[in-house]
Every structure is written in C-alpha cells, then in structure tokens.
Amino acid sequence: MTGAFFGPTDPPQRLLMGPGPINVYPRVLRAMSMDMLGQFDPEMTAYMNETMALYRQVFMTDNRRTFLIDGTARAGIEAALVSLVEPGTRILIVRAGRFGLLLSEIAGRIGADIRTIDLEWGEVASLEQIEAAIKEHRPRVFACIHGDTSTTMAQPLEGVGALCRKYDVLSYVDATATLGGNPVDVDGWGIDVVSAGLQKCMGGPPGSAPITISEQAAEFIFSRRHVEQGIRVAGTQDGQGVRIGSNYFDLAMVMDYWSEKRLNHHTEATTMLYGARECARIMLEEGLETRFDRHRRAGAAVTAGLRAMGLRVFGHDAYRMANVTGVWIPDRVDGEAVRLRMREDFEIEIGTAFGPLIGKIWRIGAMGYNAMKHKVLITLGALEVVLAGQGYPMPRGEAVDAALMAWDAGAADETIRK
Amino acid sequence: MTGAFFGPTDPPQRLLMGPGPINVYPRVLRAMSMDMLGQFDPEMTAYMNETMALYRQVFMTDNRRTFLIDGTARAGIEAALVSLVEPGTRILIVRAGRFGLLLSEIAGRIGADIRTIDLEWGEVASLEQIEAAIKEHRPRVFACIHGDTSTTMAQPLEGVGALCRKYDVLSYVDATATLGGNPVDVDGWGIDVVSAGLQKCMGGPPGSAPITISEQAAEFIFSRRHVEQGIRVAGTQDGQGVRIGSNYFDLAMVMDYWSEKRLNHHTEATTMLYGARECARIMLEEGLETRFDRHRRAGAAVTAGLRAMGLRVFGHDAYRMANVTGVWIPDRVDGEAVRLRMREDFEIEIGTAFGPLIGKIWRIGAMGYNAMKHKVLITLGALEVVLAGQGYPMPRGEAVDAALMAWDAGAADETIRK
C-alpha cells in the first residue's frame, strides 16, 4: 500500500483533434453530473425509454430494440457478435483495417467458422466483392466496420442490407467512428444490428455503446434464451438456439431489461445514460442534415489545409470519413516529435496510427464538439508552425486560408464524400 | 421515428435508501464533469496509475494488478470468471442468494463443471462446510459473494484464502455490495481475485468495476494469452492455456492495457475513471476505520429503529452487512403501497426484494454518502408515519430515538457484526 491520496481530478484543457476520444460537449458533462435515480424508479425508466426514442432517430431506424450497452464501443461489438454468432456459425468479415481484424478476433473466440474479405488497409469492399464472397462462402452472418478509424475510410453500405437479405444473411455493422457525423442509415441500408460509441462524432465520453437491432435479428437472439431457475423468466421461444456464451452481453436479456418487462439484468450505468441521452438531444436539436454538413465542412477544411501545406492525404477521396483525416508524415519529419510539440506548446492532440500505418500517417479528427471552424483553423495553424520548425519547407498561412475557403464552400466541395 | 427531443436531464432529488444505486458524493459528480484526455496522454495514464494505487488501498492489497473494468459490477464478475475458468474447469460456488446464482449462471455459460454449496437464502457457509466441499469436489476455482444484497448477509471470509491455497484452488469473491463500507481485506483473507462496483458503499454511480488480481491468478490468466497477428503482442507464456472466450473481458489484455506496456485494448471510459478515482480519494481521506465505523453505526441505527417499531429484522445479526438491512413486511401491510408512499410523499426510496424474499422483506440501505445520521433518522421517521397510515399500530417517534441512541453508541453496539 502506498498511502498516497493524490490531488483532485483536474485534467489540462487539451484540444483533442485525434481519432477520439475528443472534447465532450459541456452540456453532456453537465448532464452527467446529475445525481442517481433508483434503477426501477419511473423517472429512471422514463429516461431509458426516451433514450431509446432518441437513438432511433440518431440511427435513422424504426427498430424498437434500440438501447445502450454498458461498456465502451468494443462492448457493443462483442455483445452483437456473441449474440448473433453461435460456435460453428459461418461469418463473413471484411478486414481492411484494425477494427475489421478485431471483429474476426472476437468471432474466433466465439468459435465461429470465419471467412474473410481481406483488403489492404485503406481499401473498401465493393458490393460485387461482397456478393461474390457471400455466394462463395454462404455465411449466416456478414460483419464489417462502417468507418475504421485506423484507416480513416468508410465502407459504403448502400445495398448491403438488401444483398444480405437476398441470401438470408444477418448483417452487423460497427458504426462507432461514424455515428453522429456521417449518415448511418440503418433502415435505408437494411442492416440488422448496428452498434457504436459516444466518443467520436456523438461528442460524448467513452463508456456507453448505443446499439440497434432489427426484428429478425431480435427473433434469432431471443431463440437463444435459456431458462435458469431464479435468474430469469422464459419467453415462448426459449431454448431453440445455442445458449449465448456471455451473461453480460446476452442481448436477449438486455433487450428484456430495456423492454416493458424490465427483467433485472445489470444495473444500468445511470451517468452514462444521462450522457448518451444528452449527446442525442444535441444532435437532434442541430438536425441530422446540418450535423452531417458540419462534419463534411470540417473534413473538407482539414483536407484542404493539409494539401495546401503540400502534404499528401491518405486514402481515396471517395471513401474517406468526414471526421478523421489521415495524412502521410513527410520525409525527414519526425512524426512523434511533431505530435509532442503540438501537445506541449499548443495543448493540441493529433493522432498517431496503428499496424502497417504506424509512423507513416498522422490522423487528424474534427468531429462532434470539435467539428468547428475555429478548432480546425487553430489546429492547422499550429501544425504549420510545428512543421516549419522541423525544417519542412512551406509558405506560412496558406493552409489556414485554404481550410477556411473549403469550410465556406461547404457542400460544393468534392474532396469529401457526401 | 418519433421526432421527439425531450427535455434536459433533470432528475428529482430522491433520497436513495435502497440496496443501491444510492446518492453519489457531489465531489464524485463534479469529478465526472471534467473533460476528456487522449487515451495515451501522459496525464491520462497518470490518472490510471493513481487509480490503481488508490484501489490497492481500498482493497487492502499489494496486488500490482488492481484496476477498473469498464462496465457495471456484473462486468467485473464476468471478466473474473471468464478469465479464471476454462470450459470444463471445476468450480465450487456458494449459492445463498441471487448473486450466488448469478455466479453459477455465468460459469454455466463458460462451460464450467459446476459444484455448489447450496444454502437457504440468508445463510452463510462455514469454513468447515467450505473445506468439506473442497475435499469432496476438488475444484480448481472457488467463488462466492461477499455481501449479497438480495439477502443482506455477508459471507465470512477469514481463512478462506488460506484454505483455498492449501488445496491449490484459485479463489474469487464478488465484493460489490461491501467494498467501501465493510472491510474487504483482500491480502489478509488471501483471496486471488476480488471485483466490485461503485454504486454501493463507494458512493459512486454504477458503470465501473474495480478489480484486484493476485500474482498467482495473473500468472494463470496470462498463460491463456494467444497471439493474433495485428492485434496484440505476445508474452513469453502465451498459448499454454485455453484461450479466454471473450475479448472485452480478457483480463490478460486488460492487465496489459493498464500496465506500462499500454497495449491498446478498449478505450478507457474516462468519465467513469474520474468518478472511480474520486470515490477512492474520498474513502481514503476519511480513513478506512472511520469509514467502516460510520457504516456500522448506520446499520446499527437502522436496525435499532426498525426494532423499536416492533418490526423483525431479516437474518442473523452475526452475519448482516452493515450497509443494507432486510426487514420483514408486517402482516396486513401492503409492502408496495408503503414503498410508493415513501417515494411519492417523502421522495425516499427503500428497496423491494428478489426471488423467495419478494413481497416478504424490504431492504433499507445506508451506505456511502447516505450512511449519515440524518438520512437514517429521516428515513425511519418517514417509515413510521407511513406504517401508521397503513394501520400498523405503534407509538410514534420511538424508532428515531432508538436509532439515534444506536448511532451514538457506535462501536459498543453489538447488533451489527464488526
């Protein structure tokens, strides 16, 4: 035992322009400073129901089963996979970055029969590639990442749900990096299960994973309910499927907890619920289209600014997420020294990278509360200064001007996909 | 889509005197309203290290591996079990209430070979019973609940760790309900893995699960690490054991994330970390002995007050937790009508019950920020009034007087175990 108490929590005020977590909306922080309610207090269950209604709008879905998983975004991914995938279930996974690899890592632990579409980091799968793989492998479940922050790319999902239904495949998409800043059109795309987090475009803290589940996916998951005396009440279809390997991530139980049945499961993380609810309220007050446009402007401004510095942006313009931009670290520039000076002199964080891209690209985020003109301009201005200090030759001030023009051009700009 | 926005988060100010969640220390709520830091920011990793040092003191242990699981208390239980128990592992579980049943439910999903010590709800296992069961079943893992809120009883743990080591058994204890208000003497008892939550005696919100892991348990868990390209770096002992069935709850990965290696796993739930850190700071500033004494006084005062009303307290005095008291609902009194009027007229929540005790007992909590003299007296005074309104005959005011005397008697009172 050390006997140390340490001082109060008083983090420095950093401008977090990396791939997330990012600065949280002050309104969300205030909502999270409210006191507890009893778990089955009618005021508490009303907040739970309101949160469900709010996230239906955020996910653009009518799915009754739209709620929160108590854990980080990764908890949402695992809850979806462990509930949809039985040992031996054949699953087709698109792997084009770190989080696609995570999907197959989790599926492997479940004992799934894993088939993959393996792409270079930064590529996306075409609808034709997906259909060909489905025809070849005949999976029960298809899974992919919408926006993979490790590569900054967004997998196009138009038509993917219809394709999966054509071949009787359940579909899962992780939208952690995109939800709240890029359209995540769950019903339009026809995806069965989509999960996310708060710490990217939603402008909240990590620790809560919104999830939405279609009727057909819910029916399958409920078929995996098993009766256990003293623990839970049986549904009519209980026990048809293989029991879900996790209690905490058993979505049948979590759905029952969030339903009018209110069957006791975990104790809902009240503070995170308050935060998630406020994140959604802010988004819906802003309006989805205005919100997406703001993120597109931010992404276009970051891109224009970086290009005006003569830097090369990572990946295809057609598939880049609006909210995180990868940029190649120039030759003879020490990437970590730049990040260090950005943090120490300017209190601005930009991101490093993972896997094959480590040391090769930086990742600059502009999302949620930080997808704002002044924050983009401040970041680009600081980066220009720091790069110049590293001997990287460029005219000063042009990046900021270019970014400002791109921001103002808004929807007319073509460098970020719509 | 409903199109509804709903109002700001503004919960009514309830006095939560049930089994938890309870009212959170205002200092904790303020700590949780601080903004984010980057995940690998040195300020963030310093907070993580400080939180580890603080929880070593809270758990009374020198265990290097003492950290937080991002999820509710149930997440801590599942992380411990899925990491300690392989499919086919023989586990001995004490079941004397709802949460003992939960342990076996989770172990069942893992595919464990489950052996049990089954007791009536409200009983505890003696050391002799545990030793006899260990000798009979020769388990690899022993698991029990310290304080089961469903029964308000605390399982005595003195000597249990030594017993387990004698028979080469790894031990796990869930201390969700007791940590922060009753001694949880991890090293003194010699328990290998102990997990908890914040929403009981720690005076925090649900959503973070402190956990501590002994060297021998950590060594076993690390032996279950498997290498996966692009996902994690291998340790020297990787791959000896059966791979852990969960990624999110893979304690080998979570330990690596919290170690100086900082191997990326989930994104730490920053807000919950701030909250957990402040809960521990408050406890250590108060001092462990003062803290435990305050909870004993609160429990003795609740007990004395209930008895002065002529009510019968549930369970053996020798084994009751200090922080939650069960009380039999008197004949001809409508238990739910009492709870409703307590909430609606007094804004005070007292708890209902589970399983065989549902409708038979109420549970009254006095813990963390609510283990205070005035809150106990207010609750008892209100309960007297409400019971009188239900036609329950008793002299008025005696409960409060009796509670006050018990509070002031403090350590001299014998109705709550020390």
Interface residues (C-beta under 8 A of the other chain):
Chain A: M1 T2 G3 A4 F5 F6 P8 T9 D10 P11 P12 Q13 R14 L16 G18 G20 P21 I22 N23 V24 L29 R30 A31 M32 S33 M34 D35 M36 L37 G38 Q39 D41 E43 M44 Y47 E50 A53 L54 R56 Q57 M60 T61 D62 D70 G71 T72 A73 R74 A75 E78 V82 R98 L101 L102 E105 I106 G108 R109 I110 G197 Q199 P205 P206 G207 E228 G230 I231 R243 I244 G245 S246 N247 Y248 F249 N264 H265 H266 T267 E268 A269 T270 T271 M272 Y274 G275 R277 E278 R281 L284 E285 R343 E349 F354 G355
Chain B: M1 T2 G3 A4 F5 F6 P8 T9 D10 P11 P12 Q13 R14 L16 G18 G20 P21 I22 N23 V24 L29 R30 A31 M32 S33 M34 D35 M36 L37 G38 Q39 D41 E43 M44 Y47 E50 A53 L54 R56 Q57 M60 T61 D62 D70 G71 T72 A73 R74 A75 E78 V82 R98 L101 L102 E105 I106 G108 R109 I110 G197 Q199 P205 P206 G207 E228 G230 I231 R243 I244 G245 S246 N247 Y248 F249 N264 H265 H266 T267 E268 A269 T270 T271 M272 Y274 G275 R277 E278 R281 L284 E285 R343 E349 F354 G355
